[in-house]
Amino acid sequence: MVSDAGAPWRASGSGYWNWFSQLKRVLDTTDNQVRSLRRRDLIARFQAAKDADDQGLPNDATRPDYAATRGVYWSIASKPDAAEPSFVQSAAIAPADIGTSLHFLGSEETIDLVNWGYCASDQALRSWYRPAVPAGKGVPLKAGDVKPGRCAVVSKALMSGCKV
């Protein structure tokens, strides 16, 4: 089971006016290419295993290595459909656009990330995993379930002011 929380790749329309931002874009592009190659290889192996199962190939040493990998993949850019359990975004920012940082993100953002992860993994498992698993019983967090302490509130305020 593979959950990819890496930032989805986006084209930039802003341009790069200094060497540092250009260098960062080059590094981001390289990182994106490596992620894409690894993701394509993984999905191809999952598909080969499914095809081998559909053809009735034995699950033993005679089966090619590339056709022995079974699994499920979902990414932060996956959009769960309206099937149960349903994800309803409460924060102003979509889960894929929430930055990664080492401070409290906010109550709504935290609830959205947890519920999105639950819904995306539930949907992926029900769609691709065999034997099929039953649907989840609903999202784990409701509005108001995450109550930040004073340190979390101060940390978010400081880090939001610094744009970190």
N, C-alpha and C positions, 0 to 999 in steps of 0.2 A: 504494500500500500504506500503510495507516494503522494505526499502533499507538498506542492511547490508554492512557497510563499514569496518567491522572488518577484521583484517588481516587474510588471509587464512592460514590454518595450513599446515606446511611443516615438513617433517622428517629432522632431523639434522644429518649430517655426520661428524660434526666437533668434537664431543665429548665434555665433560665438565671436565675441569681440575681443577676447584676450586669450593668451596662450594657455592659461590654466583651465579655462572652461573647454577649450578645444582638446586639451590633453584628457580631461575627464570624459569627454564624449568618446574619444578614441578608446579609452579603457572600458567604458560602458558598452561600446559596440563589440569589443573583443569578448567581454563577459557574456553578452547576449548571444554571440555566435556559439560559444562553448555550451551554454545552456540549451540552445536550440538543437545542437548536434546530439547532446546527451538525451534530451527529451525525445527526439525522433527515433534514436536507437532503442530506447526503452519501449516506446509505443509499438515499434516494429516487432520487438520481441514478444510483447503481449499479444499482438495480432497473429504472429506466427504460431504461438502456443494455442491460441483459439482455433486457428485453421487446422492445426495438427489434431486437436481434440475432435473437431468436426469431421475430419477424415478417418477418425478411429485409429490413429497411429498409437502403438503401445507406449506407455509411459515408463520406458526402461532405457537402458544404455544405448539402444539403437536409435533413439530419437535424437535428432540434432540438438546441440546445446542451445542454439538460438530459438528453438521451438519449445523450450522447457520452462520459460519464465512466464508465470501467470501473475496477474496483479491488476491493480486499479490505480489510476492517476487522476488527480485534480489539481488545479492551480488557483492562485489568488484571483486570476482573471476569469475563472469559471463563473457562470451565472446560473445558480440553481433555478429550476423552473417552479411553477406554482404548485407542484405536487407536495403532498404532506411530507415532512413538516415544512411549512412555508416560512421563508425568510422575508422579513419586512424591515427595510432599512430605517433606522431612527436618527442617525447622525447626518449632518450635512455633507459629509465626505463618504464616498463609496469605499468599501473595504480595500479594494486594490489601490486606492489613492492615499491611504493612511500611511504616513511615513514610519519607518522603523527607528526607534530611539529608546534610550534606557531611562525614560521617565514615564509617568502616568499619562496615558493618552487622553483620558476623559471617560466619563461613565458611559455615554452613548456610544462612543467609538469602541470601547471594550466590549459592550454588549453586542454590537454589530459584528465585531470580529469573531467572538465566540459563537454566536448564532449562525453567522455565515459559514464558518468552518464546519459546524455540525450539519447544516443543510447540504453543503457541497459534498461532504464526505458521505452522507446518507444517500444522496442521489447517485453518486458515482458507484457506491457499493451495490445499490439496488439495480443499477443499469448494467454493470459489467461483472460483478463477482458471482461466481457459481460455486456452490448452490446459492440461489437467491436468498437474500436476507429480508426480513419483514421491515416495513416502514417504521421510522422512528416515532416516538410518542409526542413529538412537539419540540420546539426549541427549548434549550435548557435555561436560558435567562429571560426574564421579563423586564419591562421598564422599571427602573428603581431598584433592581437587584444589586447593582454595583454602587456602593457608597464609599467614596474616597475619604481617607483620613486627612488630617491637616497637612502632613508632609507631602502627600500626593497632590493636594491642591496647590501648595506652594511650589512644588517641583514643576507642575504643569505651567503655572504662571511664569516662572522664571525661564523655563525652556521655550515657551511660546514667545516670550519677549525677545529671546536671543535667536529665534528662528532655527533652533537646533533640531 
